Amino acid sequence: MNQGKFNKPIIGFIGGLLLPVLTFVGIYLALYKGKNFFDFVEITWLQGNMSRVLSLSMLPNLGLFFAFIWTNKLKSAQGVLGVTIVLAFAIIILRFI
């Protein structure tokens, strides 16, 4: 097992949280350039599309997870998987509210 400095669950946890946030901002920039960010969040919430946008924002975690697996950084991959599971449960709860 690779015991490098990037093979820690906290690295995967931070990456697994940061990547969906950056993707969410990227979706905002791609779709709603002329509007305020909070208007984007409000419109997405009112249209009932928030869980869909958040689900799309989590897709890059799949690439990060496999990057950690392929480089044999299994503890970091565990961190990404853990935060992805927690966020997925939050999205499921949000979907049924």
N, C-alpha and C positions, 0 to 999 in steps of 0.2 A: 504494500500500500504506500502511496506517495505521502510523505510527511512534510510537504512544503508549507510555507507560511500562508498560502491561500487555501489550504485544505482544512478549513474550520467551518462549522455550521453557521457561525455568525456571518461569515463572508457570503454564504449562499442565502442566508436570511435577508441581509441588506440588499443584495443583488435582486432577489426575488420580490422585494418590496419596491425598489427603485425602478426597475424595468417596466412594470405596469403603469406606474405614475408617469414616466416619460412617454410611454405609448399613448396614454390617455391625453396628455398634452399634445402629442403629435396628431391625434385624431381631431382634437379641437382646432389646431392650426390648419389642418387639411380641409375641414368642413365648414368652419365658422370663422373665417379670417376677419370679417368686418365687425363681429360682435364681441362683447365683453366675455371673459371666461366664465363669470358667474351666470351670465345670461345663457351661455351654452349648457351649463349644468342644470339650470332651471328648465330650459326647453326640453332637454333630454329627459329630465325627471317627469315633467308634465305629460310628455308624449308616451311615457311608459317604456322608454328605450334605455334606461340607465343600466339595467342588468345586462342588456345586449352589448352596450359599449364597454362596460367593465369586463365582460367575458372576452371580448376582442382584445382588450388591453392586456389580458393575461397570457395570450398566445406566445409572446416572446419568451416567457418563462420556460416553455418547452425547449427552445433552442439553448437557453442557458443551462438547463438541466442536462441535456445531452452533451454540451460542451464540457461540463464538469465530469460526466461519466467517461467520456472518451479520453480525457486527460488524467483519468484515475484519481480525481479529487472527490472521493465518495462522500466525505463528510460535508463538503460544500454542497454537493448534490442533495444530501439529506435536508439541508437548510432550505434550499429552493423548493423541494417537494413539500416540506412542512408548511411553509408560508403559502404555497399554492393551494394546499388543502384547506387551510384556514380561510383564505380569500374565496375559495369556491363555495364553502359553506355560507359565508357572508352574502355572496351573490345569490345563492339559492334562497336564503331568507329574504333578501331584498326583492326577489322575483315574486314571492307570494304575499308581500305586504300590500 
